[in-house]
């Protein structure tokens, strides 16, 4: 299929009037709608914006390719628009975009149109084509330019296929010393970035005189598959992908792994890295290879490895914690006992929300935590055992402590099983991932959890919870002080995460005190930074004061990271100031009886889950914010004349 069967005169908008990204999207969607290509404009536009939220489709070099593959498309089409003055499209190279191609692909579309879209992505990497399109005066001229480039691309593909055939036939005769680079490109939709990265790498390799072969994992499946002979001959291999790619086949080779965007932006650097034979060989994660995945951690100390695996579990658990917690917070708006059929406040809809948040999302937290810890250690073979171990932690009463134990137990047991069965006959290789690994790891993890680890972990878990539940007076305030201060030490780093994980664990067991201190402590740093800039205006540049409103918004939303730029620039003054205020805020909140029963959401969930203590919680926030703001403002020196001039120069 030719590109101009999808890009027609009716889908071309020569001169866009939009001055921002959303305006460009609106104009191109309207152009497709007027051409009769869409059955549901709203659904298609929503799909375009959803794709943009994953990562920008402004790929650089003045190009943006917004795209979506949805049922709202009647027939495949491409809309084109251009803006000579340029539009800020949040492009990868931070430059304005001038040429826009909006791709509308129907679900289950034919392979022919996917091939045409792939060809378009490659054509746009040609600087001459981009220059001609930018200066085209009519839709007919645009179509002529694309047609000519299509013909050229088709010829190049045919020549490459012929060369590949000859290369395969003469493979044995190839000079083993000749540099030979392989690459794999893949993006989430497999429509644009996959092929643009391919063509950027190919064009750069041609300039450098380096032989290259690129495998694409696109919408139509894997194309130009790398053979065993290719891999054996390769000097190095580039994997430019944002989705999973089978890299186990590259065991022992020089492998460069980067996001797909880097394949477009940094082709020369990546090729040079692939040619650098001094780099450490890649170690496959699959247990069938000579080296196990734990060798990947040989540079990590035990403490860092523990933290890495734990954070892998926590990061995958957090969406369940946050979504489940906020849904439960919404339930409280219907009444404190609205989810209970026996209560006079009962509401059937509130009960269903409670079941979704508490009995579904929260019920999965510990198994997901354990599963992804195990997967981080042993890759896919460890996942099932981790999930089962997490479920047994719940049924055995060991809670989060048991879940963490189960994750590490399952991961390292799986590594042991891989080592034990490594030398099985080749005929049994296919049974390893489907039968041998899961059977041995799930049963071993399960039995050890039930008979060895659950009893002491359950005892420790209940001891901790009983201790938390018995805290009152000065003790509860001390807890709030410690958790609040930890949230401000590194603002998203290990201490912050440790406090947050402890707090969410307690919340799932019915104790809201720790998460209350964590949320108050986490909200204060950005609020305090903004307040300090209001009180001590002369100590901050105009540029810094421009972040006052964003910091207030982030603080009220429980996004501690808003204070990071200030902490990074002046850690010796900022961090102690924020720790004191956050600790004071956490202590006051717990001392006055605040109980926020949601793990995220800031001021919005405070109102919903603890309205009876709203004034106490706000008082804790205000006092903590003022303490930190005053400390920071007093400690901070006046802004220098040089800093003011530098700031004004940036504004100009």
C-alpha positions as CSV (number, residue, x, y, z in Angstrom):
1,X,0.0,0.0,0.0
2,X,1.2,3.5,-0.9
3,X,1.3,6.2,1.7
4,X,-0.8,8.5,-0.5
5,X,-3.7,5.9,-0.2
6,X,-3.9,7.0,3.4
7,X,-2.8,10.6,3.1
8,X,-5.1,12.3,0.7
9,X,-6.0,15.8,-0.3
10,X,-9.0,15.7,2.0
11,X,-6.9,14.9,5.1
12,X,-4.3,17.8,4.5
13,X,-4.5,21.0,6.5
14,X,-1.8,23.2,4.9
15,X,-1.4,26.0,7.4
16,X,-2.4,25.3,11.0
17,X,-3.6,28.2,13.1
18,X,-3.0,26.4,16.5
19,X,-0.4,27.9,18.8
20,X,-0.2,24.9,21.3
21,X,-0.2,21.2,21.3
22,X,-3.9,20.7,22.1
23,X,-4.8,23.1,19.3
24,X,-2.8,21.1,16.8
25,X,-4.5,17.9,17.9
26,X,-8.0,19.5,17.6
27,X,-7.3,20.8,14.1
28,X,-6.0,17.5,12.8
29,X,-8.8,15.4,14.4
30,X,-11.3,17.8,12.8
31,X,-9.6,17.3,9.4
32,X,-9.9,13.6,9.7
33,X,-13.6,13.9,10.8
34,X,-14.4,16.2,7.8
35,X,-12.8,13.6,5.5
36,X,-15.2,10.9,7.0
37,X,-12.5,8.8,8.6
38,X,-13.8,8.7,12.1
39,X,-17.0,7.1,13.6
40,X,-16.5,8.7,17.1
41,X,-14.5,11.9,17.2
42,X,-14.6,12.1,21.0
43,X,-13.2,8.6,21.5
44,X,-10.5,9.1,18.9
45,X,-9.4,12.4,20.4
46,X,-9.3,10.8,23.9
47,X,-7.1,7.9,22.5
48,X,-4.7,10.5,21.0
49,X,-4.4,12.3,24.3
50,X,-4.0,9.0,26.2
51,X,-1.1,8.2,23.9
52,X,0.5,11.6,24.5
53,X,0.2,11.0,28.3
54,X,2.5,8.0,28.0
55,X,5.2,9.9,26.2
56,X,5.3,12.7,23.7
57,X,5.0,11.9,20.0
58,X,7.0,15.1,19.2
59,X,10.0,13.1,18.1
60,X,12.3,16.0,17.4
61,X,13.7,17.4,14.1
62,X,10.5,19.6,13.9
63,X,8.2,16.5,13.6
64,X,5.3,15.3,15.6
65,X,3.4,12.1,14.8
66,X,0.3,11.8,17.2
67,X,-1.3,8.5,16.6
68,X,-3.9,6.1,17.9
69,X,-5.2,2.6,17.0
70,X,-8.9,2.4,18.1
71,X,-12.3,1.2,17.0
72,X,-13.4,4.9,16.6
73,X,-11.5,4.9,13.2
74,X,-13.7,3.9,10.2
75,X,-10.8,3.5,7.8
76,X,-7.0,4.0,8.1
77,X,-5.9,7.5,7.3
78,X,-3.1,10.1,7.8
79,X,-3.8,13.7,8.4
80,X,-1.1,16.3,7.6
81,X,-0.6,19.8,8.9
82,X,2.3,22.3,9.1
83,X,3.1,25.4,11.0
84,X,6.0,27.6,9.7
85,X,6.3,29.5,13.0
86,X,6.3,26.2,15.0
87,X,4.4,24.9,18.0
88,X,5.7,23.9,21.4
89,X,4.9,20.1,21.2
90,X,7.0,19.0,24.2
91,X,9.3,17.4,21.6
92,X,12.2,15.1,22.6
93,X,14.8,17.7,21.5
94,X,12.8,20.5,23.2
95,X,12.5,22.3,19.8
96,X,9.2,23.6,18.2
97,X,7.5,21.2,15.9
98,X,6.6,22.3,12.3
99,X,5.4,19.2,10.5
100,X,2.5,17.1,12.0
101,X,1.3,13.7,10.8
102,X,-1.7,12.3,12.7
103,X,-2.1,8.6,12.2
104,X,-5.6,7.0,12.6
105,X,-5.4,3.3,12.6
106,X,-8.5,1.0,13.2
107,X,-8.3,-1.9,15.6
108,X,-7.3,-5.1,13.9
109,X,-6.2,-3.1,10.8
110,X,-4.7,-4.8,7.8
111,X,-0.9,-5.3,7.7
112,X,-0.7,-3.4,4.4
113,X,-1.6,-0.1,6.0
114,X,0.7,-0.8,9.0
115,X,3.6,-1.2,6.5
116,X,2.7,2.1,4.9
117,X,2.7,3.8,8.3
118,X,6.1,2.3,9.0
119,X,7.4,3.5,5.7
120,X,6.2,7.1,6.5
121,X,8.0,7.1,9.8
122,X,11.2,6.2,8.0
123,X,10.7,8.8,5.2
124,X,10.4,11.6,7.7
125,X,14.0,10.9,8.9
126,X,15.2,12.4,5.6
127,X,16.1,16.0,6.1
128,X,15.5,16.8,2.4
129,X,11.9,15.5,2.6
130,X,11.3,17.5,5.7
131,X,12.6,20.7,4.0
132,X,10.4,20.2,1.0
133,X,7.3,19.5,3.0
134,X,7.8,22.7,5.1
135,X,8.0,24.8,2.0
136,X,5.2,23.1,0.1
137,X,2.4,25.5,-1.0
138,X,-0.4,23.2,-1.9
139,X,-1.9,19.8,-0.9
140,X,-1.0,18.5,-4.4
141,X,2.7,19.4,-3.8
142,X,2.7,17.6,-0.4
143,X,1.4,14.5,-2.1
144,X,4.0,14.7,-4.9
145,X,6.8,15.0,-2.3
146,X,5.5,12.0,-0.3
147,X,5.0,9.9,-3.5
148,X,8.5,10.5,-4.7
149,X,9.9,9.6,-1.2
150,X,7.7,6.5,-1.2
151,X,9.2,5.3,-4.5
152,X,12.7,5.9,-3.2
153,X,12.0,4.1,0.1
154,X,10.5,1.1,-1.8
155,X,13.6,0.8,-4.0
156,X,15.9,1.0,-0.9
157,X,13.8,-1.8,0.8
158,X,14.1,-4.0,-2.3
159,X,17.9,-3.4,-2.5
160,X,18.2,-4.2,1.3
161,X,16.3,-7.5,0.8
162,X,18.5,-8.5,-2.1
163,X,21.6,-7.6,-0.1
164,X,20.3,-9.5,2.9
165,X,19.8,-12.6,0.7
166,X,23.3,-12.4,-0.6
167,X,24.7,-11.8,2.8
168,X,22.9,-14.9,4.2
169,X,24.2,-17.1,1.3
170,X,27.8,-15.8,1.8
171,X,27.7,-15.7,5.6
172,X,30.4,-18.2,6.1
173,X,32.8,-16.2,3.9
174,X,32.3,-12.9,5.8
175,X,35.4,-11.3,7.3
176,X,35.0,-12.0,11.0
177,X,36.9,-8.8,11.8
178,X,34.5,-6.5,9.9
179,X,32.4,-4.4,12.3
180,X,28.8,-5.6,12.3
181,X,26.1,-4.0,14.5
182,X,22.7,-5.4,15.2
183,X,19.7,-3.4,16.6
184,X,16.2,-4.0,17.9
185,X,13.7,-1.2,18.0
186,X,10.3,-1.3,19.7
187,X,7.7,1.2,21.1
188,X,4.4,0.7,22.9
189,X,2.2,1.1,19.8
190,X,4.7,-0.2,17.2
191,X,3.7,2.4,14.7
192,X,6.0,5.4,14.6
193,X,9.0,5.5,17.0
194,X,9.9,1.8,16.2
195,X,10.6,2.7,12.6
196,X,12.0,6.1,13.1
197,X,14.6,4.6,15.4
198,X,15.3,2.0,12.8
199,X,15.9,4.5,10.1
200,X,18.0,6.9,12.2
201,X,20.3,4.0,13.1
202,X,20.5,2.8,9.5
203,X,21.3,6.2,8.1
204,X,23.9,6.9,10.8
205,X,25.6,3.5,10.2
206,X,25.8,4.2,6.5
207,X,27.5,7.6,7.2
208,X,30.0,5.8,9.5
209,X,30.6,2.9,7.0
210,X,29.3,0.4,9.5
211,X,27.3,-2.6,8.5
212,X,24.0,-2.8,10.4
213,X,20.9,-5.0,10.6
214,X,17.8,-3.7,12.5
215,X,14.9,-5.9,13.7
216,X,11.6,-4.1,14.3
217,X,9.0,-5.2,16.9
218,X,6.1,-3.3,15.5
219,X,2.3,-3.5,15.2
220,X,2.6,-6.1,12.5
221,X,4.9,-8.3,14.6
222,X,8.7,-8.9,14.3
223,X,10.3,-7.9,11.0
224,X,13.9,-8.5,9.8
225,X,14.4,-11.1,12.6
226,X,18.0,-11.4,13.9
227,X,19.2,-15.0,13.2
228,X,21.6,-17.0,15.4
229,X,24.3,-16.4,12.7
230,X,23.7,-12.6,12.9
231,X,24.1,-12.6,16.6
232,X,27.2,-14.8,16.5
233,X,28.9,-12.4,14.1
234,X,27.8,-9.2,15.7
235,X,30.3,-6.8,17.3
236,X,27.6,-5.3,19.4
237,X,23.8,-5.1,19.7
238,X,21.6,-2.0,20.3
239,X,18.2,-2.6,22.0
240,X,16.2,0.7,21.7
241,X,12.9,-0.3,23.2
242,X,10.2,0.9,25.6
243,X,8.6,-2.5,25.7
244,X,9.8,-6.0,26.6
245,X,12.2,-7.4,24.0
246,X,13.7,-10.9,24.2
247,X,17.3,-10.2,25.1
248,X,18.3,-13.6,26.5
249,X,19.5,-14.5,23.0
250,X,22.2,-11.9,23.3
251,X,24.0,-13.6,26.2
252,X,27.7,-12.9,26.2
253,X,27.5,-10.1,23.6
254,X,28.1,-6.3,23.9
255,X,24.6,-5.1,24.4
256,X,23.5,-1.4,24.6
257,X,20.0,-1.0,26.1
258,X,18.3,2.4,25.8
259,X,14.7,3.8,25.4
260,X,13.5,3.9,21.8
261,X,13.7,7.7,21.7
262,X,17.5,7.4,22.1
263,X,17.6,5.4,18.9
264,X,16.2,8.5,17.2
265,X,18.2,11.1,19.1
266,X,21.6,9.5,19.7
267,X,22.3,7.0,16.8
268,X,26.0,7.8,16.5
269,X,26.7,7.5,20.2
270,X,24.8,4.2,20.4
271,X,26.7,2.7,17.4
272,X,30.0,3.7,18.9
273,X,29.1,2.0,22.1
274,X,28.1,-1.1,20.2
275,X,31.5,-1.1,18.5
276,X,33.3,-0.8,21.8
277,X,34.5,-4.3,22.5
278,X,35.9,-3.3,25.9
279,X,32.4,-3.0,27.4
280,X,31.3,-5.8,29.8
281,X,29.4,-8.6,28.1
282,X,25.6,-8.8,28.7
283,X,24.4,-11.5,31.0
284,X,21.1,-13.1,30.2
285,X,18.5,-13.3,32.9
286,X,17.1,-16.6,31.8
287,X,18.2,-19.6,33.9
288,X,18.9,-21.7,30.8
289,X,22.1,-19.6,30.1
290,X,25.5,-20.1,31.7
291,X,25.1,-17.1,34.0
292,X,22.2,-16.4,36.2
293,X,20.5,-13.1,36.7
294,X,22.0,-12.6,40.1
295,X,25.3,-11.9,38.4
296,X,23.6,-8.7,37.1
297,X,23.8,-7.5,40.7
298,X,27.5,-8.3,41.2
299,X,28.2,-4.5,41.4
300,X,25.5,-4.0,44.0
301,X,26.2,-4.3,47.7
302,X,23.8,-6.6,49.6
303,X,22.1,-3.5,51.1
304,X,21.6,-1.9,47.7
305,X,20.4,-5.1,46.1
306,X,17.8,-5.5,48.9
307,X,16.6,-1.9,48.4
308,X,16.4,-2.4,44.6
309,X,14.3,-5.5,44.9
310,X,12.1,-4.1,47.6
311,X,11.5,-0.9,45.7
312,X,10.5,-2.9,42.6
313,X,7.8,-4.5,44.7
314,X,6.7,-1.3,46.3
315,X,6.5,0.6,42.9
316,X,4.2,-2.0,41.5
317,X,2.1,-2.1,44.7
318,X,1.6,1.6,45.0
319,X,-1.1,2.0,42.2
320,X,-3.2,-0.5,44.2
321,X,-2.6,1.3,47.5
322,X,-3.4,4.7,46.1
323,X,-6.4,3.8,44.0
324,X,-7.9,1.6,46.6
325,X,-7.2,4.1,49.4
326,X,-8.8,7.0,47.5
327,X,-11.8,4.9,46.5
328,X,-12.3,4.1,50.2
329,X,-11.9,7.8,51.1
330,X,-14.8,8.6,48.7
331,X,-16.9,6.0,50.5
332,X,-16.6,8.1,53.7
333,X,-18.3,11.0,51.9
334,X,-21.5,8.9,52.0
335,X,-21.2,8.4,55.8
336,X,-18.7,6.8,58.2
337,X,-20.6,3.4,58.0
338,X,-22.2,3.8,54.6
339,X,-20.6,0.5,53.4
340,X,-22.1,-1.5,56.2
341,X,-25.6,-3.1,55.4
342,X,-26.4,-3.1,59.1
343,X,-25.9,0.6,59.5
344,X,-28.6,3.3,59.2
345,X,-26.2,5.1,56.9
346,X,-26.0,2.2,54.5
347,X,-25.7,3.0,50.8
348,X,-25.6,0.2,48.2
349,X,-23.3,2.2,45.8
350,X,-20.9,3.0,48.7
351,X,-20.8,-0.7,49.6
352,X,-19.7,-1.6,46.0
353,X,-17.0,1.1,46.1
354,X,-15.8,-0.3,49.5
355,X,-15.6,-3.8,48.0
356,X,-13.6,-2.5,45.0
357,X,-11.2,-0.5,47.2
358,X,-10.9,-2.6,50.3
359,X,-11.7,-6.2,49.3
360,X,-10.2,-6.1,45.8
361,X,-7.4,-3.5,45.4
362,X,-6.2,-3.7,49.0
363,X,-6.5,-7.5,49.0
364,X,-4.0,-7.6,46.1
365,X,-1.4,-5.4,47.7
366,X,0.7,-8.0,49.6
367,X,0.7,-10.6,46.8
368,X,1.7,-8.0,44.2
369,X,4.5,-6.7,46.6
370,X,5.9,-10.2,47.0
371,X,5.4,-11.2,43.4
372,X,7.4,-8.3,42.0
373,X,10.1,-8.6,44.6
374,X,10.6,-12.2,43.5
375,X,10.4,-11.1,39.8
376,X,13.1,-8.5,40.4
377,X,15.4,-11.2,41.7
378,X,14.6,-14.1,39.4
379,X,12.7,-12.6,36.5
380,X,9.5,-14.3,35.3
381,X,10.1,-17.7,36.8
382,X,10.0,-16.2,40.3
383,X,6.7,-14.3,39.9
384,X,4.2,-17.1,40.5
385,X,6.0,-18.3,43.7
386,X,6.1,-14.7,45.0
387,X,2.3,-14.3,44.4
388,X,1.5,-17.5,46.2
389,X,3.9,-16.6,49.1
390,X,2.1,-13.2,49.4
391,X,-1.3,-14.9,49.6
392,X,0.0,-17.2,52.3
393,X,1.3,-14.1,54.2
394,X,-2.2,-12.8,54.3
395,X,-3.9,-16.0,55.3
396,X,-1.1,-16.7,57.9
397,X,-1.5,-13.2,59.5
398,X,2.1,-12.1,58.8
399,X,0.9,-9.1,56.7
400,X,3.5,-6.9,55.1
401,X,6.4,-8.4,57.0
402,X,5.4,-11.8,55.7
403,X,4.9,-10.4,52.2
404,X,8.4,-9.0,52.1
405,X,9.9,-12.3,53.4
406,X,7.8,-14.2,50.8
407,X,9.1,-12.1,48.0
408,X,12.8,-12.6,48.8
409,X,12.2,-16.2,49.7
410,X,10.5,-17.0,46.4
411,X,13.1,-15.0,44.4
412,X,16.2,-16.7,45.8
413,X,14.6,-20.1,45.9
414,X,13.9,-19.7,42.2
415,X,17.5,-18.9,41.6
416,X,18.4,-22.1,43.4
417,X,16.0,-24.2,41.4
418,X,17.4,-22.7,38.2
419,X,20.9,-23.8,39.2
420,X,19.7,-27.3,40.2
421,X,18.0,-28.0,36.9
422,X,20.5,-26.3,34.7
423,X,22.0,-29.5,33.4
424,X,18.8,-31.4,32.5
425,X,18.7,-33.0,29.1
426,X,17.9,-30.6,26.2
427,X,14.6,-32.4,25.6
428,X,13.3,-31.1,28.9
429,X,14.2,-27.4,28.3
430,X,10.7,-26.6,27.1
431,X,9.2,-27.9,30.4
432,X,11.3,-25.6,32.6
433,X,9.2,-22.4,32.4
434,X,5.8,-24.1,32.2
435,X,6.2,-27.0,34.7
436,X,9.5,-27.5,36.5
437,X,10.1,-23.9,37.7
438,X,6.5,-23.2,38.9
439,X,5.9,-26.6,40.5
440,X,9.2,-26.6,42.5
441,X,9.2,-22.9,43.4
442,X,5.6,-22.6,44.4
443,X,5.5,-25.7,46.5
444,X,8.8,-24.9,48.2
445,X,7.9,-21.3,48.9
446,X,4.5,-22.3,50.1
447,X,5.7,-25.0,52.5
448,X,8.5,-22.8,53.9
449,X,6.0,-19.9,54.5
450,X,3.5,-22.1,56.2
451,X,5.8,-24.1,58.5
452,X,8.9,-21.8,58.9
453,X,8.4,-18.1,58.3
454,X,4.7,-17.3,58.9
455,X,4.6,-18.2,62.6
456,X,7.4,-15.8,63.7
457,X,6.5,-13.2,61.1
458,X,2.9,-13.3,62.3
459,X,3.9,-12.9,65.9
460,X,6.2,-9.9,65.0
461,X,3.4,-8.3,62.8
462,X,0.8,-8.5,65.6
463,X,3.4,-7.2,68.2
464,X,4.0,-4.2,66.0
465,X,0.3,-3.5,65.4
466,X,-0.6,-3.9,69.0
467,X,2.2,-1.5,69.9
468,X,1.0,1.0,67.4
469,X,-2.6,0.7,68.6
470,X,-1.6,1.2,72.2
471,X,0.4,4.4,71.5
472,X,-1.1,7.6,73.0
473,X,-0.1,11.0,74.4
474,X,3.6,11.7,74.1
475,X,4.3,8.3,72.5
476,X,2.0,8.9,69.6
477,X,3.5,12.3,69.1
478,X,6.9,10.9,69.0
479,X,5.8,8.5,66.2
480,X,4.4,11.5,64.3
481,X,7.6,13.4,64.8
482,X,9.8,10.6,63.4
483,X,7.6,9.7,60.4
484,X,7.0,13.3,59.5
485,X,10.8,14.1,59.6
486,X,11.6,11.0,57.6
487,X,9.3,12.1,54.8
488,X,11.4,15.3,54.5
489,X,14.9,13.9,54.7
490,X,15.3,13.0,51.0
491,X,11.8,13.8,49.6
492,X,11.2,10.7,47.6
493,X,14.4,8.8,48.4
494,X,15.0,5.7,50.6
495,X,14.1,7.4,53.9
496,X,11.0,8.9,52.5
497,X,10.0,5.6,50.9
498,X,10.7,3.6,54.1
499,X,8.4,5.8,56.1
500,X,5.7,5.6,53.5
501,X,5.9,1.8,53.1
502,X,5.6,1.4,56.9
503,X,2.7,3.8,57.0
504,X,0.8,2.1,54.2
505,X,1.4,-1.3,55.8
506,X,-0.1,0.0,59.0
507,X,-3.1,1.4,57.1
508,X,-3.9,-1.9,55.5
509,X,-4.1,-3.4,59.0
510,X,-6.5,-0.7,60.1
511,X,-4.1,1.8,61.8
512,X,-4.3,5.2,60.2
513,X,-1.9,7.1,62.5
514,X,1.4,6.5,60.6
515,X,-0.1,7.4,57.2
516,X,-1.5,10.6,58.8
517,X,1.9,11.7,59.9
518,X,3.4,10.7,56.6
519,X,0.9,12.7,54.6
520,X,1.2,15.8,56.8
521,X,5.0,15.5,56.8
522,X,5.1,15.0,53.1
523,X,2.9,18.0,52.3
524,X,4.9,20.5,54.4
525,X,8.2,20.9,52.4
526,X,6.7,22.4,49.2
527,X,4.2,24.4,51.2
528,X,7.1,25.7,53.4
529,X,9.3,26.6,50.4
530,X,6.4,28.6,48.8
531,X,5.7,30.3,52.1
532,X,9.3,31.2,52.6
533,X,9.4,32.9,49.2
534,X,6.4,35.0,50.2
535,X,7.8,36.1,53.6
536,X,11.4,36.5,52.5
537,X,11.0,37.8,48.9
538,X,14.3,39.6,48.8
539,X,16.1,36.3,49.4
540,X,14.8,34.7,46.2
541,X,15.2,35.5,42.6
542,X,12.2,36.4,40.4
543,X,12.6,33.0,38.6
544,X,12.5,31.1,41.9
545,X,9.4,33.1,43.1
546,X,7.7,32.0,39.9
547,X,7.3,28.5,41.5
548,X,5.3,29.7,44.5
549,X,1.9,28.7,43.1
550,X,3.1,25.3,41.7
551,X,4.7,24.5,45.1
552,X,1.4,25.3,46.9
553,X,-0.5,23.1,44.5
554,X,2.0,20.2,44.9
555,X,2.1,20.6,48.6
556,X,-1.7,20.5,49.0
557,X,-1.7,17.4,46.6
558,X,0.9,15.5,48.8
559,X,3.7,15.8,46.1
560,X,6.8,16.3,48.3
561,X,9.1,16.3,45.2
562,X,8.2,20.0,44.5
563,X,10.8,21.0,47.1
564,X,13.6,18.9,45.5
565,X,15.1,21.7,43.3
566,X,15.6,23.9,46.4
567,X,17.0,21.0,48.5
568,X,19.4,20.1,45.7
569,X,20.6,23.7,45.4
570,X,21.0,24.3,49.1
571,X,20.8,21.0,51.1
572,X,22.5,22.2,54.3
573,X,19.8,24.8,54.9
574,X,16.7,23.3,53.2
575,X,16.8,19.7,54.5
576,X,17.1,20.4,58.2
577,X,14.5,23.2,58.0
578,X,12.0,20.9,56.2
579,X,12.7,18.0,58.6
580,X,12.0,20.1,61.7
581,X,8.7,21.5,60.3
582,X,7.5,18.1,58.9
583,X,8.3,16.4,62.2
584,X,6.5,19.1,64.2
585,X,3.5,18.8,61.8
586,X,3.3,15.1,62.1
587,X,3.6,15.2,65.9
588,X,0.8,17.8,66.2
589,X,-1.5,16.0,63.9
590,X,-1.3,12.7,65.8
591,X,-1.3,14.5,69.2
592,X,-4.6,16.2,68.2
593,X,-6.2,12.9,67.1
594,X,-6.1,13.3,63.3
595,X,-6.7,10.1,61.4
596,X,-6.4,10.2,57.5
597,X,-7.7,6.9,56.2
598,X,-6.2,7.1,52.7
599,X,-2.6,6.7,51.4
600,X,-2.6,9.6,49.0
601,X,-4.5,12.7,47.8
602,X,-3.4,15.4,50.2
603,X,-6.0,18.0,51.2
604,X,-8.7,16.3,49.1
605,X,-8.7,13.0,51.1
606,X,-8.1,14.9,54.4
607,X,-11.5,16.5,53.9
608,X,-13.1,13.2,52.9
609,X,-11.7,10.8,55.4
610,X,-11.2,12.8,58.6
611,X,-13.7,15.8,58.4
612,X,-14.2,15.7,62.2
613,X,-10.6,16.6,62.7
614,X,-10.1,18.9,59.7
615,X,-9.3,21.9,61.8
616,X,-6.7,19.9,63.9
617,X,-5.1,18.6,60.7
618,X,-5.0,22.0,59.1
619,X,-3.5,23.5,62.2
620,X,-0.7,20.8,62.1
621,X,0.0,21.7,58.4
622,X,0.0,25.5,59.1
623,X,2.3,25.2,62.1
624,X,4.7,22.8,60.4
625,X,4.8,25.0,57.3
626,X,5.5,28.2,59.2
627,X,8.2,26.5,61.3
628,X,10.0,25.3,58.2
629,X,9.5,28.5,56.2
630,X,10.9,30.7,59.0
631,X,13.9,28.4,59.6
632,X,14.7,28.3,56.0
633,X,14.1,32.0,55.4
634,X,16.3,33.0,58.4
635,X,19.1,30.6,57.5
636,X,19.1,31.5,53.8
637,X,21.5,34.4,52.8
638,X,20.3,37.3,50.7
639,X,20.3,36.7,47.0
640,X,23.4,38.2,45.3
641,X,23.5,40.7,42.6
642,X,25.0,38.1,40.3
643,X,22.1,35.7,40.9
644,X,19.6,38.5,40.2
645,X,21.3,39.4,36.9
646,X,21.5,35.8,35.9
647,X,17.8,35.3,36.6
648,X,16.9,38.4,34.6
649,X,19.0,37.3,31.7
650,X,17.1,34.0,31.6
651,X,13.8,35.9,31.6
652,X,14.9,37.9,28.6
